Amino acid sequence: MFFDTFQALCEEKGVSCTRAAKEMGLSNSITTKWRKTGATPGGETLEKVAAYFGVSTDYLLGKEKLPAPEGGQDVIDDIDIAFYGQYRQLDEDAKQTIRDMVAVMRKRKGNV
């Protein structure tokens, strides 16, 4: 169900469903509609939601799962939030550089 995925992404990002909708320029009532009716947004709205969370529309629709990246999903989620949802759109070299930087910082803090 779309709303379950949307709600989980909101929780991961640390925002309420209503706030996320507002930040995307959607009506406050749309999240209630998705929750109560099981409706799935189409076209432009689906693209806005995907861009906001940095995921694919297929992920939102339950057609694919996010891979568990090297370094742990929690680290990648934090990095993605820091990059405003753009981390997953970087090329693999840029991602590896960021993962290496995170590893160095964790080692310095003793969080290997």
Secondary structure as GFF3:
##gff-version 3
##sequence-region A 1 112
A	DSSP	alpha_helix	2	13	.	.	.	ID=ss1
A	DSSP	alpha_helix	17	23	.	.	.	ID=ss2
A	DSSP	alpha_helix	30	37	.	.	.	ID=ss3
A	DSSP	alpha_helix	43	53	.	.	.	ID=ss4
A	DSSP	alpha_helix	57	60	.	.	.	ID=ss5
A	DSSP	alpha_helix	73	82	.	.	.	ID=ss6
A	DSSP	three_ten_helix	87	89	.	.	.	ID=ss7
A	DSSP	alpha_helix	92	109	.	.	.	ID=ss8
###
